[in-house]
Each structure stands twice: as C-alpha cells, then as structure tokens.
Amino acid sequence: MISQLKMSKKQLLIEVATKLFVERGFHATPTSVITQEAGMSSGILFHYFKTKDDLITQIYVELKKEYTDSILRDIEQFKAGRSKIRMIWSNSWNWGLKNPIKFDFLRQLDNSTYVNSVKNHPEIIAKNKLFEDLFQEYTNNRFIRNIDVYFTMDSMFALINSMVNHLTLYPELKDDNSFIEQAWDMFYNYLKF
C-alpha cells in the first residue's frame, strides 16, 4: 500500500485507482476496492469525485497533461521539424517505459468506451489542439504527410506503443543505438512527406 503520509488523500486515491484499473479493468474495479486498497473509508472517494466515471476522467486528464508535458519537453531547442518530431517520439516512448502503469492506463482508456466521454473534456480538447497546430505546421513545412491530423496522431501513438511494448520485452535494446536509429527511421518513414 502506498504511504498516506507521502501524498494527499485525493492523490492517494488517484494512484491506487490507476493501478487497480490497469490490473482489473474499469468495470471490474468497484470504488469500495479502491478505498479499501488506499486504507480509507468507503465514502471518502465520493468526497473528491462525484462518480467513478469522474474519477476515471480526472485520472485520464491528469495523465494526459503529464504525458504531454513530457513529450514536449525540450523540443524548442530544435529549429527543424524533423528534430522536433524525433524528440516527441523519443520523449513519448521514454515516458511510457518510465511510467508503465500510467502508460497502460492511457492505452486502456483510449481503447475503451470511456474515450467518448473524455475526448470532450476542455483540457483534452486544448491538448489535442496544441498537437493539431504542431502537426499542421509540420504538414505545411512538408515534414510529414498531409493527411487527417487525428489519424496522424493515432498512428504515431500506435507506433510509440509498439516501441514501448518491444523495449519492455527487450530492455537491452534501449541502449542499442543501431536499434534506436532503425526504429526512428521506420517511425519517420511512415510519417514523412
């Protein structure tokens, strides 16, 4: 159990719920199990979240913000679009490897019926708009194909997902520069104009 002394009750509930949702699934994780695992009374969850769906949405929004901040970290140091795309790619799979439970939660929600409710959340709309503008710039500058930007983002995430899966199975490849270069070439060749 995660120590309650290290974080607020709300944050503890989020941490425990994230782990349980990944392990058991959304529908097989009742709120009573979340509060029990967190070492709290059953009613406390509803003090912070109106419903289990609100909890799931908040977790997703928080993790998407964390993931996006990590993806975009340091990209402004590069002028060229290709270098920025590589940094986004590298930051993405590195975050997934460092945060496997969080990454699995994002993957799980993106492939569930919950995606329909979270995609209209204002913070998710803002994050998507940020990437939409970024990829539109890359399209205009002919760094990537001119195709629906959301399809491009979904395709990129699928390839990043493959990278995380592969490096989880074969962690020694993370330090293999030849493999990393081949993986980058494959990723960029899929996107390039």
C-alpha positions as a printed Julia matrix, in Angstrom:
193×3 Matrix{Float64}:
   0.0    0.0     0.0
   1.25   3.49   -0.81
   2.04   5.53    2.29
  -0.67   8.06    3.11
   1.95  10.31    4.67
   3.58  10.96    1.31
   0.55  12.35   -0.52
  -2.9   13.8    -0.06
  -5.89  11.5     0.26
  -7.13  12.57   -3.16
  -3.77  11.87   -4.79
  -3.55   8.52   -2.99
  -6.99   7.56   -4.32
  -5.86   8.51   -7.84
  -2.65   6.46   -7.55
  -4.44   3.41   -6.16
  -7.3    3.66   -8.67
  -4.89   3.97  -11.6
  -3.08   0.81  -10.56
  -6.3   -1.13   -9.93
  -7.94  -0.02  -13.18
  -4.9   -1.25  -15.11
  -4.77  -4.54  -13.22
  -8.51  -5.31  -13.08
 -10.18  -3.15  -15.71
 -12.6   -0.27  -15.27
 -15.76  -2.3   -14.77
 -14.18  -4.92  -12.51
 -12.86  -2.32  -10.07
 -15.55  -1.17   -7.65
 -14.94   2.03   -5.69
 -15.04   0.02   -2.46
 -11.92  -1.86   -3.54
 -10.16   1.41   -4.37
 -10.85   2.9    -0.95
 -10.02  -0.37    0.82
  -6.67  -0.61   -1.01
  -5.99   3.05   -0.12
  -6.79   2.3     3.52
  -9.71   4.75    3.65
 -13.38   4.58    4.45
 -15.65   3.78    1.52
 -17.4    7.16    1.39
 -14.25   9.28    1.12
 -13.88   8.71   -2.63
 -17.16  10.5    -3.26
 -15.93  13.49   -1.28
 -13.38  14.06   -4.07
 -15.18  12.57   -7.09
 -18.92  12.64   -7.79
 -18.83   9.26   -9.51
 -16.43   6.54  -10.54
 -16.62   7.97  -14.07
 -15.48  11.36  -12.74
 -12.52   9.63  -11.09
 -11.6    7.89  -14.35
 -11.89  11.16  -16.26
  -9.73  13.04  -13.77
  -7.05  10.35  -13.87
  -7.03  10.44  -17.66
  -6.83  14.23  -17.84
  -4.02  14.37  -15.27
  -2.05  11.64  -17.02
  -2.56  13.19  -20.46
  -1.23  16.51  -19.11
   1.78  14.78  -17.57
   2.42  12.78  -20.74
   2.05  15.83  -22.99
   4.37  17.92  -20.82
   6.94  15.15  -21.04
   6.5   14.74  -24.81
   7.04  18.44  -25.44
   9.94  18.83  -23.0
  12.97  20.39  -24.7
  11.55  20.44  -28.25
  12.02  24.21  -28.51
  15.78  23.69  -28.52
  15.4   22.4   -32.08
  14.6   24.53  -35.1
  13.89  21.83  -37.65
  10.59  19.95  -37.65
  12.27  16.56  -38.13
  14.36  17.08  -34.98
  11.27  18.14  -33.04
   9.37  15.08  -34.26
  12.25  12.88  -33.14
  12.23  14.5   -29.71
   8.46  13.94  -29.43
   8.96  10.29  -30.45
  11.84   9.74  -28.03
  10.19  11.54  -25.13
   6.98   9.56  -25.72
   8.4    6.07  -25.53
  10.79   7.01  -22.73
   7.85   8.29  -20.65
   5.97   5.06  -21.37
   8.9    2.97  -20.16
   9.41   5.06  -17.02
   5.68   5.12  -16.2
   4.31   1.72  -17.24
   1.15   1.81  -15.12
   0.27   5.32  -16.24
   1.01   4.48  -19.88
  -1.11   1.33  -19.64
  -3.96   3.37  -18.15
  -3.84   5.79  -21.11
  -3.77   2.89  -23.59
  -6.6    1.13  -21.8
  -8.85   4.19  -21.74
  -8.05   5.11  -25.35
  -9.33   1.67  -26.34
 -12.48   1.72  -24.22
 -15.91   3.29  -24.34
 -14.68   5.92  -21.86
 -12.77   7.62  -24.66
 -16.04   9.12  -25.92
 -16.63  10.97  -22.66
 -13.07  12.21  -22.08
 -12.39  13.45  -25.61
 -14.76  16.38  -25.0
 -13.1   17.43  -21.75
 -11.83  21.04  -22.16
  -8.26  20.15  -21.16
  -8.15  17.24  -23.6
  -9.53  19.47  -26.36
  -6.76  22.01  -25.57
  -4.04  19.32  -25.68
  -5.37  17.97  -28.96
  -5.47  21.49  -30.41
  -1.85  22.01  -29.4
  -0.8   18.87  -31.28
  -3.14  19.64  -34.16
  -1.41  23.01  -34.64
   2.03  21.47  -34.29
   1.36  18.75  -36.83
  -0.34  21.16  -39.19
   2.85  23.22  -39.12
   4.87  20.06  -39.9
   2.49  19.28  -42.75
   2.71  22.81  -44.13
   6.51  22.63  -43.99
   6.41  19.23  -45.68
   7.99  17.28  -42.83
   5.04  14.89  -42.65
   2.25  13.77  -44.98
  -0.81  15.9   -45.49
  -3.42  13.6   -44.0
  -6.02  13.98  -41.27
  -4.12  15.22  -38.22
  -6.02  12.99  -35.79
  -5.22   9.95  -37.9
  -1.58  11.06  -37.85
  -1.64  11.37  -34.05
  -3.34   7.98  -33.65
  -0.8    6.38  -36.0
   2.1    7.96  -34.15
   0.75   6.7   -30.83
   0.35   3.2   -32.26
   3.99   3.19  -33.34
   5.1    4.59  -29.97
   3.0    1.92  -28.29
   4.86  -0.7   -30.33
   8.17   0.8   -29.24
   7.18   0.69  -25.56
   5.96  -2.91  -25.9
   9.14  -4.01  -27.67
  11.51  -2.27  -25.26
   9.57  -3.7   -22.31
  10.16  -7.19  -23.69
  13.75  -6.46  -24.75
  15.06  -3.75  -22.37
  18.65  -4.18  -23.55
  17.65  -2.61  -26.88
  17.06   0.75  -25.18
  20.84   1.22  -25.16
  21.38  -0.23  -28.63
  21.97   2.82  -30.84
  21.62   0.8   -34.03
  18.18  -0.44  -32.99
  17.07   3.03  -31.87
  18.17   4.53  -35.22
  16.38   1.81  -37.17
  13.23   2.28  -35.09
  13.4    6.05  -35.62
  13.86   5.63  -39.38
  10.88   3.29  -39.52
   8.76   5.7   -37.49
   9.71   8.77  -39.52
   9.46   6.99  -42.87
   5.87   6.18  -42.03
   5.09   9.86  -41.46
   7.31  11.74  -43.87
   6.13  13.61  -46.9
